[in-house]
Amino acid sequence: MGKYYLTTPIYYVNAKPHLGHAYTTIVSDALARWHRMLGDDVYFLTGTDEHGLKIQQAADAAGTSPKEFADSIAPLFSQAWERLNISNDDFIRTTEERHRVGVQKLLQACYDAGDIELDKYSGLYCVACEAYYVEDDLEAGNCPIHKKPVEHVEEENYFFRLSRFEQRLLDWYSSHPGAVVPEHRVNEVVGFIKQGLQDFSVSRRTLTWGIPLPFDPSHVAYVWFDALANYITAIGYGTDDEKFREWWPVNHHVIGKDIVRFHNIYWPAMLMSAGIEPPSGWAVGGWLLVGGEKMSKTTGNVVNPLALIDEIGVDGFRYYVLSDTVYGSDGDFTYEGLIGRYNSDLANNLGNLAARVATVVGKKCGGLGTAPAPDSPLAVHARGAVAETIAQWEVVQPSRALEATWGLIRATNAHLETNEPWKAEPGPAVDAVMGDALEALRIVTILCHAAVPSTAQEIWRRIGMPGNVADMRIPKDVAWGGYPAGLPVEKGDPLFPRRTVA
């Protein structure tokens, strides 16, 4: 039991929430819920990134001010996360006063350390990425991510001297194994550093929509000092020293692979410069591709998660994005894949197990649950499933954690098929089989709560367990033998009615 602070990236308000945003946020939410069940004191942050040239341009195109434009889009993210049952403790907007104060404090600290200096920049810039490129990065002269031409930019900016931090960063990663998961991502980070680090711009004079530099108000803060700082400004940096000391360093920044360089190189160097401890960990996900391409407003292949949950249900959607792709690898979203996994794992396995257990208990046990046997063969399956589920959540592998949990569901269905209690006369033999099945279902319900919280609570209620499954603690409450006899068991409507591909 301890403190667990995790963050999503803050999402840019130039477009509505899409499946890519939802994927990272659902993974983060599941981690937050899992750690609460471990007994940790959790602080889960998400939010929106609202400054910069793209927002100014979008506002101009819409005939409104940048703040009014941001105000129209930011609530769409908080509303989407509410619909997806996201349990964030905080939602930060970079237009908030607490953020401005913290950003200026961070800039001043790095400036005072001598790591921010005025210089001239001349080079290639992608407005969509808000990032600089060299010729070798480009694909036929285009940004490699947005496939659009880059612009040649020349201006006087303040620069952060990232080049001074190469050895400090290499030493830090060498002394903190396991800080980045999946493990192969740290090799990528170290490779970036060893190629040599370039100083980067931290300000703009040609832009007004941003936070003024405290040491030169004629410049506004450029994206990385503004956006990345949300992770510390939200927990009190610059406004609440006690809260900041309580929660920093962050346990996991949950990010996509396309922002590794900024989060794993720029960010810890900025913190080192300011005299702040680097993050403790990063969980780096791949992309959910559509038709083999990353979702983006530019390419027009955006999938609206809210349209999908209207059809498949919130937990059906959450389960799909958590289970279908090994975290850290790219996945390919397909509607057929969504329906197929919903039917196989949720309707045929979890939903069917809950229904058949309730049906047999109603017919053979008078509607009251029976106690499990201490030496049940299912107890061995349960112990293995619990151990593997815990181990996989620990290394931020939701799909493998859920596969372990679903192994217990399959074992329980097989146990029922072998014993066929629906064919037997009521009595001790049936009571024993159903007690074992109810206990396995009780354990499954606790283990799957992080992924499918509403469904878990409904199963918990149907098998007669009191209170909230979210209040259970792992591993104490997933030990075999916790289901008491005599609880009323209810069948109810199908948890996951089978779907067909439209």
Order of alpha helices (4+ residues) and beta strands (2+ residues): beta-beta-alpha-beta-alpha-alpha-beta-alpha-beta-beta-beta-alpha-beta-alpha-beta-beta-beta-beta-alpha-alpha-alpha-beta-alpha-beta-beta-beta-alpha-alpha-beta-alpha-alpha-alpha-alpha-alpha-alpha
